Amino acid sequence: MNILQKIFNDHYEEMLYILHPRQSVLENVEKMLNCGDPSFGGTMYGCPHCGELKFVPFRCHSKFCPTCGVKYCSDRSTKMSFKLIRCTHRHCVFTIDDDLRHFFFENRSLLNCLFQAVRSVILTMFYKINKSKNFVPGFVCVLHTFGRPLEWNPHIHCLLTEGGFSDDGFWRIVKHFNYTYLRKAFQTTLLDIMEKKIGPSFKKTKAAIYKKDKNGFYVYAKPNLCNPDTVVKYISRYLGRPAIATSRIDSYDGENVTFHYNKHEDNSYVEKTIPALDFIKLLIQHIPEKHFKMTRYYGLYARHRESDQKLSKAIPKSKHKILLDFKTWRNNILLSFGYD
């Protein structure tokens, strides 16, 4: 039993009757608590040379689990890297005003609005570059609902091709991104979508946000050397990772949890000690609803595009021959945990 399992196991009843968690939270927490328990079955592996046997218990496959979450992130990152076009990608981050966060917390279906707004802004930006050729980029969006201190902070990480593919098979490199457009367009698009979803009661908040954020919402889209050879590093860092790794949990005495993080602003080290139930509350708020897609593909990377056959020519031939199930359990253990 790892430290996170122990924290949740010790305070499960409190979580149940004090926090009144959502159904998706209960399902993921129960999976995580039973992860690696031999009583739930497993697989027996045998060495064909020495005859040594090893029993490996079944895992929960929950992204909330610190063990299975690492494997999920590794698998998705590697598979995605085979799908990406060999070109430079831009890592962008789309953030929102603090005063909007509670809307997404109280109504989680509104999180779809973030994806819709980012998709609309990016496709419109590329459309304006050259309308006659209809250049379309490829981009992958990942929703994060947490910041480093584990607070509720929904924002979108986007991996975007620095270029677009036209309907007639022409690739155009795009290095300049209009930051003013991105900030203001994202703000306007998101607020408009939210107003349609929420209704007239949102108008007052919308006006206040425009008055407060006159330059739009903060969007990070500066060149970040995300070339084809390092793109997997960005994917593995931001794709579907758990809210906290067990390595960041420093101690647990049965009542309080001490964890640490580095501030985003200056990378300074911060250590916090809070009651275990408060720690649990911080973590479970980031568990998504069942079937909610935290990662979405758009443009060239979307499925069922008519231009897929043309696009395949832009992907290295070496990637076409990779089998979907290219990694064995043994390799996964070695890559994730460092032992054979």
WOKALIN-V699807 format. One record per backbone hydrogen bond with DSSP energy under -0.5 kcal/mol. CO is the residue of the C=O (numbers start at 0). NH is the residue of the N-H. Records with the same first field share a line. If there is no record, write none. Layout:
CO = NH  NH
//
This chain:
1 = 5
2 = 6
3 = 7
4 = 8
5 = 9
6 = 10
8 = 11
10 = 14
11 = 15
12 = 16
13 = 17  18
14 = 18  19  20
21 = 25
22 = 26
23 = 27
24 = 28
25 = 29
26 = 30
27 = 31
28 = 32
29 = 33
30 = 34
31 = 34
33 = 36
35 = 37
36 = 39
37 = 40
40 = 57
42 = 44  55
44 = 53
46 = 50
51 = 46
53 = 44  55
54 = 56
55 = 42
57 = 35
61 = 64
64 = 68
65 = 69
66 = 70
67 = 71
68 = 72
69 = 73
70 = 74
71 = 75
72 = 76
73 = 77
74 = 78
75 = 79
76 = 80
77 = 81
78 = 82
79 = 82  83
84 = 86
87 = 161
89 = 91  159
91 = 157
92 = 94  219
93 = 155
96 = 99  100
97 = 100
99 = 102  103
100 = 103  104
101 = 105
102 = 106
106 = 109
107 = 110
108 = 111
109 = 112  113
110 = 113  114
111 = 115
112 = 116
113 = 117
114 = 118
115 = 119
116 = 120
117 = 121
118 = 122
119 = 123
120 = 124
121 = 125
122 = 126
123 = 127
124 = 128
125 = 129
129 = 133  134
132 = 166
135 = 164
136 = 299
137 = 160
138 = 297
139 = 158
140 = 295
141 = 156
143 = 154
144 = 152
146 = 149
150 = 146  152
154 = 143
155 = 93
156 = 141
157 = 91  159
158 = 139
159 = 89
160 = 162
161 = 173
163 = 165  171
164 = 135
165 = 168
169 = 165
171 = 163
174 = 176
176 = 178
177 = 181
178 = 182
179 = 183
180 = 184
181 = 185
182 = 186  216
183 = 187
184 = 188
185 = 189
186 = 190
187 = 191
188 = 192
189 = 193
190 = 194
191 = 195
192 = 196
193 = 197
194 = 198
198 = 201
199 = 202
201 = 205
202 = 206
203 = 207
204 = 208
205 = 209
206 = 210
207 = 211
208 = 212
211 = 213
212 = 215
217 = 94
218 = 220
219 = 92
224 = 226
225 = 88
226 = 229  230
229 = 232  233
230 = 234
231 = 235
232 = 236
233 = 237
234 = 238
237 = 239
244 = 247
245 = 248
247 = 249  259
250 = 257
254 = 275
255 = 252
256 = 258  273
257 = 249  250
258 = 271
260 = 269
262 = 266
267 = 262
269 = 260
271 = 258
273 = 256
274 = 278
275 = 279
276 = 280
277 = 281
278 = 282
279 = 283
280 = 284
282 = 285
283 = 286
285 = 287
288 = 291
291 = 293
293 = 142
295 = 140
297 = 138  300
298 = 301
304 = 307
305 = 308
306 = 310
307 = 311
308 = 312
309 = 312
310 = 313
311 = 314
313 = 85
315 = 318  319
316 = 319  320
318 = 321
323 = 325
327 = 331
328 = 332
329 = 333
330 = 334
331 = 335
332 = 336  337  338
333 = 337
//
